[in-house]
Amino acid sequence: MTSDLSVRAISPEQHLAFVRAQQTTSFLQTPAWAKVKPEWRAESLGWFAGDDLVGAGLVLHRAIPVPSPLSRLRIDRTLAYLPEGPVIDWGAEDLGAWLRPMAKHLKAQGAFAVRIGPAVVTRRWSAARVKEGIADPAVRRLDDLAPTHREPVGARAVSALRQLGWSLQGGGAGGFAAGQPRYNFQVPLVGADGDPRTEADVLAGMNQQWRRNIKKADKSGVEITRAGFETGAGAPSSTSGLTDLKAFHDLYVHTAARDHFTPRPLSYFVTMAEAMTAEDPRRFTLWLAHHEGDLVAATIAVRVGTHAWYSYGASSTEKRDVRASNAVQWAMMRAALADGATVYDLRGITDTLDADDPHAGLIQFKVGTGGEAVEYAGEWDLPLRPLVYRAFQLAMRRRGR
């Protein structure tokens, strides 16, 4: 089948139908994500075996200006980016049969390079193994720690990409250098036998601190609610959804100032809620944690098929002792279990296990859930016009990326 594959543009409706037929797909590869990123020109691609649609991908095209002193080079072509995609058979024996027609199509569309992010896992580390690494001063990164499991499909995909001329991006930067995180932390919601885990199973897998914090939040009177959205119209309701999003965003801006990162504007989250809810009422959920009337934590959850993600979070500097952040995470996990999800994804971590690294707290918080650290294949580039691509790389280096 793979030797006769062809690639061509498809409609968002065809794309969405394909996504709905999969067990799961990254939310960054749904048609709705194109509306969340309006600064990029979006294109849905389909892989066809004859008349059968067998693969799909959301491509985000963006013209990349090259600053002085390279301004004499007029770059009017685009970087074609498929975040956490495309959705194809990454276990195929001949991966080139899938990727070559995509590259040919995108070059004809004016792309000077393609960047992909295969959503395939290469290695896994259990929470117990990660804790061992954190406790061992000789272990500084996940690479220093033997994984508890290696994924053969991911390993074969990485090997094939190298042989096909693709280059891994963001190496040596702790997993956050490229567009999407290479390392994530996930809580499996099914057991090794494939049967769903119970709430008691998941709770028992957490460390003592997490269980204690969840109990403390409950005893302190922390109340967890879901925000109201109009599922029919696919937009936040004017009376509840928008008000709740604004409350979330106020707390998110507070969190950004405390933790020293640049917050996204409220309009970004409104667009995200509208686009995702219109595509599927379960796609986007806002969770709020109140204590005595005060909003003390808030999160955004995303769901596609059997995969549930914790996407954004915010917390108050005050009343941290009521442990609302743990409580809202537990509420999200319970909801994912009840909805039949197979994995709860806490998204990105760096690969550091060094207690002196400022990023270490992130993995220490997430490892308490009893899940596993997961390494994906990473993001890979294929130059289509080498001269322009080299100018692009030089420009990015000069910008400090």
C-alpha positions as CSV (number, residue, x, y, z in Angstrom):
1,M,0.0,0.0,0.0
2,T,2.7,2.5,1.0
3,S,4.4,2.4,-2.4
4,D,1.4,4.0,-4.0
5,L,0.6,6.7,-1.5
6,S,-0.2,10.2,-2.7
7,V,-0.6,13.5,-0.8
8,R,-3.0,16.3,-1.5
9,A,-4.9,19.0,0.2
10,I,-8.2,18.0,1.9
11,S,-11.0,20.0,3.4
12,P,-11.2,20.7,7.2
13,E,-14.4,18.5,7.2
14,Q,-12.5,15.5,5.7
15,H,-9.7,16.2,8.1
16,L,-12.0,16.2,11.1
17,A,-13.7,13.0,10.0
18,F,-10.3,11.3,9.9
19,V,-9.4,12.6,13.3
20,R,-12.7,11.3,14.7
21,A,-12.0,7.8,13.3
22,Q,-8.7,7.6,15.3
23,Q,-8.3,6.4,18.8
24,T,-6.5,9.6,19.5
25,T,-4.6,12.5,17.7
26,S,-2.7,15.4,19.2
27,F,-4.9,18.4,19.6
28,L,-2.3,20.3,17.6
29,Q,-3.2,18.2,14.6
30,T,-6.9,19.0,14.7
31,P,-8.5,21.4,12.2
32,A,-9.6,23.6,15.1
33,W,-5.9,24.3,15.9
34,A,-5.6,26.3,12.7
35,K,-8.1,28.8,14.1
36,V,-6.1,29.1,17.3
37,K,-3.0,30.1,15.2
38,P,-4.4,32.6,12.7
39,E,-0.9,34.1,12.1
40,W,0.0,31.0,10.3
41,R,-1.5,30.0,6.9
42,A,-3.1,26.6,7.5
43,E,-3.5,23.6,5.2
44,S,-5.0,20.2,5.8
45,L,-3.2,17.4,4.0
46,G,-4.5,13.9,3.3
47,W,-2.5,10.7,2.5
48,F,-4.4,8.5,0.0
49,A,-4.0,4.9,-1.0
50,G,-6.1,5.0,-4.1
51,D,-9.3,6.7,-3.0
52,D,-8.9,5.8,0.7
53,L,-7.8,8.5,3.1
54,V,-5.2,6.8,5.3
55,G,-3.4,9.7,6.9
56,A,-3.8,13.4,7.7
57,G,-1.9,16.4,8.9
58,L,-2.4,20.0,9.8
59,V,0.3,22.1,8.2
60,L,1.0,25.6,9.5
61,H,2.8,27.8,6.9
62,R,4.7,30.8,8.0
63,A,6.9,33.2,6.0
64,I,10.2,33.7,7.8
65,P,11.8,37.1,7.4
66,V,15.6,37.2,7.6
67,P,16.8,40.3,9.5
68,S,19.9,42.4,8.7
69,P,22.6,41.8,7.6
70,L,20.9,39.1,5.5
71,S,18.0,41.4,4.4
72,R,19.4,41.5,0.9
73,L,18.2,37.9,0.6
74,R,14.5,38.1,-0.1
75,I,12.9,35.1,1.5
76,D,9.3,34.9,0.3
77,R,8.9,31.2,1.1
78,T,7.6,29.5,4.1
79,L,8.5,27.1,6.9
80,A,5.9,24.3,6.8
81,Y,5.3,23.1,10.3
82,L,3.3,20.0,11.5
83,P,3.2,20.2,15.3
84,E,3.0,16.7,16.8
85,G,2.2,15.4,13.4
86,P,1.5,14.2,10.8
87,V,-1.0,11.5,11.7
88,I,0.4,8.6,9.6
89,D,1.6,5.0,10.2
90,W,4.8,5.7,12.0
91,G,5.4,2.0,12.3
92,A,5.4,1.5,8.5
93,E,8.3,-0.5,7.1
94,D,8.9,2.2,4.4
95,L,8.5,5.5,6.2
96,G,9.9,7.3,3.1
97,A,6.8,6.3,1.1
98,W,4.8,8.5,3.5
99,L,7.1,11.4,3.9
100,R,8.5,11.9,0.3
101,P,5.1,12.8,-1.3
102,M,4.4,15.2,1.6
103,A,7.7,17.0,1.0
104,K,7.1,17.1,-2.7
105,H,3.6,18.7,-2.2
106,L,4.9,21.2,0.3
107,K,7.8,22.3,-1.8
108,A,5.4,23.0,-4.6
109,Q,3.4,25.1,-2.2
110,G,6.5,27.3,-1.6
111,A,8.0,25.8,1.5
112,F,11.7,26.1,2.0
113,A,11.7,23.5,4.8
114,V,9.4,21.1,6.6
115,R,9.3,20.6,10.3
116,I,7.5,17.7,11.8
117,G,6.9,16.3,15.3
118,P,6.1,12.6,15.2
119,A,3.8,11.7,18.1
120,V,5.6,8.5,18.7
121,V,7.2,7.5,22.1
122,T,10.8,6.3,22.1
123,R,11.5,5.8,25.9
124,R,9.6,5.7,29.2
125,W,10.7,6.1,32.8
126,S,8.5,5.0,35.7
127,A,7.9,7.4,38.6
128,A,9.9,5.0,40.8
129,R,12.8,5.1,38.4
130,V,12.7,8.9,38.1
131,K,12.7,9.2,41.9
132,E,15.8,7.0,42.0
133,G,17.5,9.4,39.6
134,I,16.5,12.5,41.5
135,A,17.9,10.9,44.7
136,D,21.2,10.0,43.0
137,P,23.7,12.9,42.8
138,A,25.5,11.1,39.9
139,V,22.3,11.3,37.8
140,R,21.7,14.8,36.3
141,R,19.4,14.0,33.3
142,L,17.0,11.4,32.1
143,D,19.6,10.3,29.6
144,D,21.8,9.2,32.6
145,L,19.0,6.9,33.8
146,A,18.2,3.6,32.2
147,P,14.6,3.7,30.9
148,T,12.0,1.2,32.2
149,H,10.8,0.7,28.7
150,R,12.0,1.3,25.1
151,E,9.4,1.7,22.3
152,P,10.6,-0.1,19.1
153,V,8.2,1.8,16.8
154,G,9.7,5.1,18.1
155,A,13.3,3.8,17.7
156,R,12.6,2.7,14.1
157,A,11.0,6.0,13.2
158,V,14.0,8.0,14.5
159,S,16.4,5.7,12.6
160,A,14.4,6.1,9.4
161,L,14.2,9.9,9.7
162,R,18.0,10.1,9.9
163,Q,18.4,7.9,6.9
164,L,15.9,10.0,5.0
165,G,17.9,13.2,5.6
166,W,15.8,14.7,8.4
167,S,17.7,16.4,11.2
168,L,16.6,16.5,14.9
169,Q,16.0,20.0,16.3
170,G,16.6,21.3,19.8
171,G,19.2,18.8,20.9
172,G,20.9,19.5,24.2
173,A,18.5,22.1,25.4
174,G,16.6,20.0,28.0
175,G,13.7,19.2,25.8
176,F,12.2,22.8,25.5
177,A,14.3,24.2,22.7
178,A,12.0,23.1,19.8
179,G,8.4,24.2,19.3
180,Q,6.8,21.4,21.4
181,P,8.2,19.6,24.4
182,R,10.1,16.4,23.7
183,Y,9.6,15.1,27.2
184,N,6.2,14.8,28.8
185,F,4.8,13.4,32.0
186,Q,1.8,11.1,31.7
187,V,-0.4,9.1,34.0
188,P,-1.7,5.9,32.4
189,L,-5.4,5.4,33.0
190,V,-5.3,1.7,31.9
191,G,-3.3,-1.1,33.4
192,A,-0.8,-3.3,31.7
193,D,-3.6,-5.7,30.9
194,G,-5.5,-3.0,29.1
195,D,-8.3,-2.8,31.6
196,P,-9.3,0.7,32.9
197,R,-7.7,1.7,36.3
198,T,-10.0,2.7,39.1
199,E,-9.8,6.0,41.0
200,A,-8.5,4.0,43.9
201,D,-5.7,2.6,41.7
202,V,-4.6,6.0,40.5
203,L,-4.8,7.5,43.9
204,A,-2.7,4.6,45.4
205,G,-0.1,5.2,42.7
206,M,0.5,8.8,43.9
207,N,3.1,9.6,46.5
208,Q,2.2,10.3,50.1
209,Q,2.5,14.1,49.6
210,W,0.1,14.2,46.8
211,R,-2.5,12.1,48.6
212,R,-2.1,14.2,51.7
213,N,-2.5,17.4,49.7
214,I,-5.7,16.2,48.0
215,K,-7.1,15.3,51.4
216,K,-6.1,18.7,52.9
217,A,-7.8,20.5,50.0
218,D,-11.0,18.6,50.7
219,K,-10.9,19.3,54.4
220,S,-10.1,23.0,53.8
221,G,-13.2,23.3,51.7
222,V,-11.7,23.8,48.3
223,E,-14.5,23.6,45.7
224,I,-13.8,22.4,42.2
225,T,-16.2,23.3,39.3
226,R,-16.2,23.2,35.5
227,A,-16.8,26.3,33.6
228,G,-20.0,26.6,31.6
229,F,-19.8,26.7,27.8
230,E,-22.5,26.5,25.2
231,T,-21.9,23.2,23.5
232,G,-24.4,23.7,20.8
233,A,-23.1,27.0,19.5
234,G,-19.5,26.1,20.2
235,A,-18.7,29.3,21.9
236,P,-18.2,30.5,25.5
237,S,-21.5,31.7,26.9
238,S,-21.6,35.4,27.6
239,T,-22.8,34.9,31.2
240,S,-20.6,32.1,32.4
241,G,-17.9,31.0,29.9
242,L,-16.4,34.4,29.2
243,T,-16.6,35.4,32.8
244,D,-14.8,32.2,33.8
245,L,-12.2,32.6,31.1
246,K,-11.5,36.2,32.3
247,A,-11.1,35.0,35.9
248,F,-8.8,32.3,34.7
249,H,-6.8,34.7,32.7
250,D,-6.4,37.2,35.6
251,L,-5.0,34.4,37.7
252,Y,-2.8,33.2,34.8
253,V,-1.3,36.7,34.4
254,H,-0.6,36.7,38.2
255,T,1.1,33.3,37.9
256,A,3.2,34.5,34.9
257,A,4.5,37.5,36.9
258,R,5.4,35.3,39.8
259,D,7.0,32.5,37.7
260,H,8.6,34.8,35.2
261,F,7.1,33.8,31.9
262,T,5.2,35.8,29.2
263,P,1.5,35.3,29.4
264,R,-0.8,34.9,26.4
265,P,-3.6,37.4,25.9
266,L,-7.1,36.7,26.9
267,S,-8.2,36.7,23.2
268,Y,-6.0,33.7,22.6
269,F,-7.9,31.6,25.2
270,V,-11.3,32.9,23.9
271,T,-10.3,31.8,20.4
272,M,-9.1,28.5,21.7
273,A,-12.3,27.8,23.6
274,E,-14.5,28.8,20.6
275,A,-12.6,26.8,18.0
276,M,-12.2,23.7,20.1
277,T,-15.7,23.6,21.5
278,A,-17.2,24.1,18.0
279,E,-15.3,21.1,16.8
280,D,-16.2,18.9,19.8
281,P,-18.1,19.9,23.0
282,R,-15.6,17.8,25.0
283,R,-12.5,19.2,23.4
284,F,-12.0,22.2,25.8
285,T,-12.8,22.3,29.5
286,L,-12.0,25.0,32.0
287,W,-11.6,24.0,35.7
288,L,-11.8,26.4,38.6
289,A,-10.8,25.8,42.3
290,H,-12.3,28.2,44.8
291,H,-11.7,28.6,48.5
292,E,-14.1,30.7,50.6
293,G,-15.1,32.5,47.4
294,D,-11.6,33.2,46.2
295,L,-10.3,31.7,42.9
296,V,-7.1,29.9,44.0
297,A,-6.3,27.7,41.0
298,A,-7.6,27.2,37.5
299,T,-6.7,24.9,34.6
300,I,-7.5,24.2,31.0
301,A,-8.0,20.6,29.9
302,V,-8.1,19.4,26.3
303,R,-9.4,16.0,25.1
304,V,-9.1,14.2,21.7
305,G,-10.3,10.7,21.6
306,T,-8.8,8.7,24.5
307,H,-6.1,11.2,25.3
308,A,-6.7,13.9,28.0
309,W,-4.2,16.8,28.4
310,Y,-3.6,19.3,31.1
311,S,-2.8,22.3,28.8
312,Y,-2.6,25.5,30.9
313,G,-2.7,26.2,34.7
314,A,-2.7,29.1,37.1
315,S,-2.5,29.4,40.9
316,S,-2.7,32.1,43.5
317,T,0.3,33.0,45.6
318,E,-2.0,33.4,48.5
319,K,-3.7,30.4,50.2
320,R,-1.2,27.9,48.7
321,D,-1.5,26.0,51.9
322,V,-5.0,24.8,50.9
323,R,-3.4,22.7,48.1
324,A,-5.9,23.7,45.4
325,S,-3.4,22.8,42.6
326,N,-3.4,19.2,43.6
327,A,-7.1,19.1,44.1
328,V,-7.9,20.5,40.6
329,Q,-5.5,18.0,39.0
330,W,-7.2,15.2,40.8
331,A,-10.6,16.4,39.6
332,M,-9.3,16.4,36.0
333,M,-7.9,12.9,36.4
334,R,-11.2,11.6,37.8
335,A,-13.1,13.2,34.9
336,A,-10.7,11.7,32.4
337,L,-11.2,8.3,34.0
338,A,-15.0,8.7,33.9
339,D,-14.9,9.7,30.3
340,G,-12.9,6.6,29.2
341,A,-9.6,8.3,28.6
342,T,-6.5,6.0,28.5
343,V,-3.9,8.6,29.4
344,Y,-3.8,11.8,31.4
345,D,-1.0,14.0,30.0
346,L,0.5,16.7,32.2
347,R,2.5,17.8,29.1
348,G,6.1,19.1,29.1
349,I,9.0,18.6,31.4
350,T,12.7,19.2,30.9
351,D,15.0,16.2,31.1
352,T,16.8,17.5,34.2
353,L,17.0,15.5,37.4
354,D,19.5,17.9,39.0
355,A,18.0,19.2,42.2
356,D,19.9,22.5,41.7
357,D,18.3,23.1,38.3
358,P,15.4,25.6,38.4
359,H,13.3,23.3,36.2
360,A,13.7,20.4,38.7
361,G,10.6,21.4,40.7
362,L,8.4,20.8,37.6
363,I,9.2,17.2,37.3
364,Q,9.2,16.7,41.1
365,F,5.6,18.0,41.2
366,K,4.5,15.8,38.3
367,V,6.3,12.7,39.4
368,G,4.2,12.7,42.6
369,T,1.2,11.6,40.4
370,G,2.8,8.2,40.1
371,G,2.9,8.4,36.3
372,E,5.8,8.1,33.9
373,A,8.2,10.4,32.1
374,V,7.9,9.9,28.4
375,E,10.3,10.8,25.6
376,Y,8.9,11.5,22.1
377,A,10.8,11.4,18.9
378,G,11.3,15.2,18.9
379,E,11.0,17.7,16.1
380,W,12.7,17.1,12.8
381,D,13.6,19.4,9.8
382,L,13.9,18.6,6.2
383,P,15.4,21.4,4.0
384,L,13.7,21.7,0.7
385,R,15.7,24.7,-0.5
386,P,19.0,24.3,1.3
387,L,20.3,27.9,0.6
388,V,17.2,29.5,2.1
389,Y,17.2,27.0,5.0
390,R,20.8,27.9,5.9
391,A,19.9,31.6,5.9
392,F,17.0,30.8,8.1
393,Q,19.2,28.8,10.5
394,L,21.7,31.7,10.7
395,A,19.0,34.2,11.3
396,M,17.5,32.1,14.2
397,R,21.0,31.7,15.8
398,R,21.5,35.5,15.6
399,R,18.1,35.9,17.4
400,G,19.5,33.8,20.2
401,R,17.3,30.7,19.5
